[in-house]
């Protein structure tokens, strides 16, 4: 392998001659072997880093802090990366010491070497265009890196929101398809009162859809960025007009409504927006997990469980039990949920671990949030395409459960009283007789009135005016 030599304050290192990164990235590769997941695993983070560097170059040129030819070369290099070039050169492990310095320098070095090539110079000829002096001009890791993180999370939220919306639509379609399937509702896993399978699926859809606005709210919080604060938020080494111009350029380039943080020192150390986003992801994950728990219960059996719905079979369920089909898609989603909940705890602890003017644990926060959003998006897509769209209602099982249930007696309470209803329920449970048979036998209601009150549709909504209670 041919190599080139680069130097830094610790000495020199041999790098692969064809590597677009430089010596500080090489040292990070040697130091950090934690997850095995490089920056390039999240293209939105790579693109966001390139956008930050491009916006900085534009602002620096505008205030006279960067020569036009250097600014143009940097911007051209950044645009290539934004368009997808050289993502494989973003090689540093996502979890690293140094509050993200290795990630920032990985970006600075790749952009610098690509810009050098555009100016006709070889890689590493930093006397012509330098990763720190030019690409990182008027910046610090402590403002460039969190700004890129905020931007990447806004990008990553979009496919997740789309996946949630699509999943909600699929659930709503099932709600319409199952609108006439009467079944028993259950509380504490015990018979409650009748409902329709359509109502159940509509509740699933509404429940998940509520979190789209919560994620939009998190996106809005992430629009306040600390770019221009440099090391600790004082703006040291940044020209006076640089911050406003850099944020303006970045907003235009990213098509996001970015605004400068109102207090840069506070914004440099605060992880509040990340914690809020993490909490919203956990909230949605919990709802998604509960949905999958319900799907597994409703499809249990198929002959010795509830068996009210049938999930589409996607693979054989057992290496020993012939014919067995397991709810593998909801199970996989449940495991995703547990991982997201664990990620939220990690983010919470890392955010609390910040000290004084900086939080050195930001890399782990960023890794967990980007990973959680990707996992949840993929889980929603998998659940929709491999499970929800193929669910079928077991109408006969639903009807049998309603017919055998003593829960229907609840609808008679306004007409025969709670004490009578309790006694009828107990007798039905022990004797095996139906509620209808016992009410008629005791003469509590005439058969015609009872037929009206026990109609499925009469038990699915509030009492109608033609159903007066016993005391009215």
Order of alpha helices (4+ residues) and beta strands (2+ residues): beta-beta-alpha-alpha-alpha-alpha-alpha-beta-beta-alpha-beta-alpha-beta-alpha-alpha-beta-alpha-alpha-beta-alpha-alpha-alpha-alpha-alpha
